[in-house]
Structure formats: structure tokens, C-alpha cells
């Protein structure tokens, strides 16, 4: 697992475009949103939720495409001939991108709370922790769906199917309790809903109770990583 994580981090070090996508783009998007709403009440309301949403989207795209590229190039097939199990490979990727997500969370949250003036009642470290957890969720989902794609374009196509419904039903656009009953039930099954709930809790309460939300996210991440290991193929036909 550690060897896989080190190899992925070494590859990222020589890929400035991916580093910019992971570290810079979320900050640019948050800044653009601040500019659109002039830092007003709308930005203060949705800003914390977007600190969880942007990492999920970006890490999902990068992980799914990167994993598929390694499988198509035969790299994964060569790695799995070594005494390394599929789960170890998956956990190595999650560890590597999780470490990068810490940097992403620090940069994006620091920008939002500092120059952009985002105000939250809860502790700043909880925002960073949830942002990192959202990024790891994106990694887990990206690793899982990459097994069902044959090309990088197909991997990208999974985003509307996997991420967009969660974006629409997570409570960012309409409070979840105001959704039609059937959609509220669906929303209760989606992990991004709990990430947004946790961010809203941090933004409104000085001592937020996050046990349920964090527990659900950790459980979903663990379950998806196991499924990713089960469905991982050595290479794409």
C-alpha cells in the first residue's frame, strides 16, 4: 500500500497540470463564486457546502481517469503480478490522494476563511477535515467507477450519473426537508448529503455534532473502496 502511494505521489510531482487541478482549481472556483455574489449572504450560506462539493468532483475525475489510464497502459497488470493485492493497490491510491487532499483542504479553506471572509460558527479545523473527507469520497467513487469504463471519455461520462444527482439532492439548491418525499428518501441514501449537512452544521453551530455525518461518510468510503477492489480489473479489454 505504501509503495503504491509513494509511486502515485512521485507521478503527481511530475504532473503540474494535475497538481494545479487538485490544489488551485477549487480555490479559483470558490473565488469566482465569491465574486458572483460579492461575498454576500448567499456566499455565506452556500460557501461551506461547496468546500465539500468541489473536492468530491475534482478528485472523482482525476482518480477515475488516472486509474483507467494505468489499466489501459498495462501498468496495473504489471503491478498486480507482484505480491500486492487489489485492496492494497486501492488503499495506496486512497492514501496518496488523501495526502494531496490535505493540502487541497488547507489551501481552499484558508482562502475561504481568510481573504474571502467566509464566516463560520464552528472550528476551522472541522471545515478542513470535512473537505479532506469529501476529497477521499471522490477518490473512492472514482476508483470504483473506473472499473466500468473502457476509455477516459467514458470515465468522465460517469460524473453526470454519479455526482450530478447528489449535487441536485444534497440540500445545496433546496433544503432536503423541502424536497418531495420520494426525493428526500433518495437524498438520505446519498453520501454527499451528509457532507453538506456536516458543513452546514459547522457553519451555524460553535460546537457541531458531526458523529452521524462523519460516520456515514467513513462507512461509505470504506464500502466503496472494498467494492473498488472487488471490481478492479487488471486491464481494459
Backbone torsions as a table, in degrees:
resi	resn	phi	psi	omega
1	UNK	NA	-47.0	-179.3
2	UNK	-63.6	-40.5	179.7
3	UNK	-62.8	-40.1	178.0
4	UNK	-64.0	-43.0	179.8
5	UNK	-62.7	-42.9	179.3
6	UNK	-63.5	-41.4	-179.7
7	UNK	-63.8	-42.3	179.5
8	UNK	-64.2	-42.5	179.6
9	UNK	-65.2	-36.6	176.9
10	UNK	-65.6	-38.7	176.8
11	UNK	-64.9	-41.5	179.6
12	UNK	-63.9	-34.2	-178.8
13	UNK	-61.6	-28.2	-179.9
14	UNK	-99.5	13.9	-178.7
15	UNK	-127.0	80.7	-175.5
16	UNK	-63.3	-29.0	179.3
17	UNK	-65.8	-41.5	178.0
18	UNK	-67.7	-40.2	177.4
19	UNK	-60.0	-43.5	178.2
20	UNK	-63.5	-39.8	179.1
21	UNK	-61.8	-39.7	-176.8
22	UNK	-77.6	-45.7	-169.6
23	UNK	-94.5	-40.1	-171.7
24	UNK	-89.1	-43.3	-172.3
25	UNK	-59.1	-44.6	178.4
26	UNK	-57.5	-40.2	177.7
27	UNK	-64.6	-39.2	177.7
28	UNK	-63.4	-42.1	-179.3
29	UNK	-66.4	-42.2	177.5
30	UNK	-63.1	-41.0	178.8
31	UNK	-64.6	-40.0	178.3
32	UNK	-63.5	-41.5	178.1
33	UNK	-64.5	-41.3	176.8
34	UNK	-59.6	-40.7	-179.7
35	UNK	-66.6	-42.3	-180.0
36	UNK	-59.2	-44.5	-176.5
37	UNK	-98.5	6.0	176.9
38	UNK	55.4	33.7	177.5
39	UNK	65.8	17.1	-175.0
40	UNK	-80.6	-163.5	-175.5
41	UNK	-60.2	-34.9	-179.8
42	UNK	-64.2	-43.9	177.9
43	UNK	-63.3	-41.7	179.4
44	UNK	-63.1	-30.2	-177.9
45	UNK	-78.9	-44.5	-173.1
46	UNK	-99.1	-11.7	-177.9
47	UNK	-55.8	-49.9	179.8
48	UNK	-59.2	-40.4	-179.6
49	UNK	-63.3	-38.0	-179.0
50	UNK	-70.1	-23.1	174.7
51	UNK	-65.9	-21.7	173.8
52	UNK	-93.0	-32.5	-174.4
53	UNK	-74.5	-46.9	-176.8
54	UNK	-59.4	-44.2	178.0
55	UNK	-61.5	-36.6	178.7
56	UNK	-60.6	-48.2	-176.9
57	UNK	-64.0	-48.5	-174.6
58	UNK	-67.8	-45.0	-178.6
59	UNK	-69.7	-31.0	175.5
60	UNK	-61.5	-48.0	-178.8
61	UNK	-64.0	-49.3	-175.7
62	UNK	-64.6	-44.2	-176.8
63	UNK	-67.6	-45.1	-178.2
64	UNK	-63.2	-42.7	-178.9
65	UNK	-69.9	-42.7	-178.4
66	UNK	-64.0	-43.9	-179.9
67	UNK	-64.9	-42.8	178.8
68	UNK	-63.3	-39.2	179.4
69	UNK	-63.0	-40.4	179.0
70	UNK	-67.5	-35.6	179.7
71	UNK	-70.6	-41.7	-178.9
72	UNK	-69.6	-30.7	-179.6
73	UNK	-81.0	-8.8	-179.1
74	UNK	89.7	-1.7	-179.9
75	UNK	-62.2	-44.0	-179.5
76	UNK	-63.2	-40.2	179.1
77	UNK	-61.2	-41.7	178.9
78	UNK	-67.7	-38.7	-179.3
79	UNK	-66.1	-38.0	-177.0
80	UNK	-78.1	-5.4	171.1
81	UNK	-79.7	-15.7	176.3
82	UNK	-82.0	165.9	178.4
83	UNK	-71.1	60.9	-179.7
84	UNK	-131.9	120.9	-179.0
85	UNK	-78.9	166.3	179.7
86	UNK	-63.0	-41.6	-179.2
87	UNK	-64.0	-38.3	177.8
88	UNK	-63.5	-39.3	177.6
89	UNK	-63.1	-45.8	-179.7
90	UNK	-62.7	-44.9	-179.3
91	UNK	-66.3	-32.7	176.3
92	UNK	-62.9	-43.3	176.5
93	UNK	-63.1	-45.0	-179.7
94	UNK	-61.6	-38.6	179.2
95	UNK	-66.1	-45.9	-178.5
96	UNK	-61.8	-51.8	-178.6
97	UNK	-71.2	-25.5	175.2
98	UNK	-65.9	-39.3	176.8
99	UNK	-65.1	-41.0	176.5
100	UNK	-64.6	-35.1	-179.7
101	UNK	-64.8	-30.3	176.3
102	UNK	-61.8	-44.2	177.1
103	UNK	-63.0	-44.8	178.6
104	UNK	-58.1	-46.1	-179.3
105	UNK	-63.6	-40.7	179.0
106	UNK	-64.1	-45.0	-178.0
107	UNK	-66.2	-50.0	-175.0
108	UNK	-68.4	-44.7	-179.6
109	UNK	-68.5	-39.3	176.9
110	UNK	-61.4	-39.6	177.7
111	UNK	-65.5	-43.3	-177.5
112	UNK	-67.1	-44.4	-177.4
113	UNK	-77.6	-25.4	-178.1
114	UNK	-91.6	-96.5	-175.3
115	UNK	-58.1	-33.2	-176.2
116	UNK	-86.2	-10.7	172.3
117	UNK	70.6	28.7	176.9
118	UNK	-68.6	129.3	-177.1
119	UNK	-107.9	128.6	177.1
120	UNK	-132.6	149.1	-179.5
121	UNK	-82.4	-28.3	-176.7
122	UNK	-86.2	-178.2	-177.1
123	UNK	-72.9	144.7	-178.6
124	UNK	-66.4	-33.1	-177.6
125	UNK	-67.0	-26.7	177.4
126	UNK	-68.8	-36.6	175.7
127	UNK	-61.6	-44.6	179.7
128	UNK	-63.4	-43.8	179.4
129	UNK	-60.2	-42.3	178.6
130	UNK	-69.4	-36.4	176.7
131	UNK	-62.3	-42.4	177.7
132	UNK	-65.1	-42.6	179.3
133	UNK	-62.6	-38.3	175.8
134	UNK	-64.0	-39.5	178.1
135	UNK	-63.8	-42.0	178.8
136	UNK	-65.8	-35.5	174.1
137	UNK	-60.4	-43.5	177.0
138	UNK	-61.8	-39.2	177.1
139	UNK	-61.6	-47.3	-178.4
140	UNK	-61.6	-45.3	179.4
141	UNK	-65.3	-39.2	179.0
142	UNK	-64.7	-41.5	177.4
143	UNK	-63.4	-38.3	-178.4
144	UNK	-68.2	-49.5	-174.5
145	UNK	-73.5	-20.9	-179.2
146	UNK	-62.6	-23.0	179.7
147	UNK	-69.3	-18.8	-175.5
148	UNK	-104.4	4.3	-180.0
149	UNK	-107.0	146.5	178.4
150	UNK	-105.7	-18.8	178.6
151	UNK	-137.1	163.6	178.1
152	UNK	-63.5	-34.2	177.9
153	UNK	-63.6	-40.1	177.8
154	UNK	-65.1	-36.1	177.6
155	UNK	-61.4	-42.6	178.0
156	UNK	-65.3	-34.1	-178.8
157	UNK	-65.1	-20.2	178.8
158	UNK	-70.8	-19.2	-177.0
159	UNK	-59.9	-46.7	177.8
160	UNK	-61.4	-30.0	-178.3
161	UNK	-80.6	-33.4	-174.1
162	UNK	-98.9	-42.5	-172.6
163	UNK	-94.4	-43.3	-173.4
164	UNK	-60.0	-44.3	176.6
165	UNK	-59.0	-36.9	178.4
166	UNK	-67.4	-38.0	177.5
167	UNK	-61.7	-41.8	-177.1
168	UNK	-71.1	-29.2	-172.1
169	UNK	-110.4	4.9	-173.4
170	UNK	-79.9	-7.8	-179.0
171	UNK	101.9	0.6	179.9
172	UNK	-73.5	-43.5	-178.3
173	UNK	-84.1	-43.2	179.2
174	UNK	-135.9	133.4	176.9
175	UNK	-52.6	138.8	-172.5
176	UNK	-62.3	-32.5	179.4
177	UNK	-70.8	-13.8	177.7
178	UNK	-97.5	0.1	176.7
179	UNK	-72.2	155.7	170.2
180	UNK	-53.4	148.3	-171.0
181	UNK	-54.2	-43.4	-178.8
182	UNK	-63.1	-42.3	179.9
183	UNK	-70.0	-30.7	176.8
184	UNK	-65.4	-39.3	177.0
185	UNK	-63.6	-42.0	177.7
186	UNK	-63.6	-42.2	-179.7
187	UNK	-59.9	-34.2	179.8
188	UNK	-66.8	-15.7	-179.2
189	UNK	-96.7	-5.3	-173.2
190	UNK	-99.4	128.7	-175.5
191	UNK	-63.5	-33.0	-177.7
192	UNK	-65.0	-25.6	176.5
193	UNK	-61.3	-39.3	-178.7
194	UNK	-74.7	-31.3	175.0
195	UNK	-64.7	-43.6	179.0
196	UNK	-67.6	-41.3	176.9
197	UNK	-58.1	-42.1	-179.3
198	UNK	-65.2	-43.2	178.4
199	UNK	-63.4	-40.1	177.7
200	UNK	-65.4	-36.7	177.4
201	UNK	-63.2	-42.4	179.7
202	UNK	-66.2	-37.1	-176.3
203	UNK	-72.5	-21.4	-173.5
204	UNK	-112.9	-14.9	-175.7
205	UNK	-127.1	136.5	179.9
206	UNK	-72.3	-27.6	177.4
207	UNK	-126.2	75.8	-174.6
208	UNK	-69.8	144.5	175.3
209	UNK	-100.3	105.3	-171.3
210	UNK	-114.3	11.5	-174.5
211	UNK	-60.0	-45.4	-178.8
212	UNK	-63.2	-50.8	-175.7
213	UNK	-63.1	-46.5	-179.6
214	UNK	-66.2	-39.8	178.4
215	UNK	-61.2	-43.4	178.7
216	UNK	-64.0	-45.5	-179.2
217	UNK	-62.4	-44.9	179.5
218	UNK	-63.5	-41.9	178.9
219	UNK	-63.6	-42.2	178.9
220	UNK	-65.6	-43.7	179.5
221	UNK	-59.5	-46.9	-179.8
222	UNK	-61.8	-44.7	-179.5
223	UNK	-64.4	-41.8	-179.2
224	UNK	-68.9	-36.8	177.3
225	UNK	-63.8	-40.2	176.6
226	UNK	-64.6	-43.9	176.7
227	UNK	-62.1	-38.3	177.5
228	UNK	-61.7	-38.6	177.7
229	UNK	-68.0	-37.7	-178.8
230	UNK	-68.3	-39.9	-175.1
231	UNK	-90.5	-6.3	-177.3
232	UNK	-63.8	126.4	176.5
233	UNK	-104.6	151.9	-177.0
234	UNK	-64.2	-41.6	177.6
235	UNK	-156.7	159.4	179.7
236	UNK	-82.6	132.2	179.6
237	UNK	-60.9	NA	NA
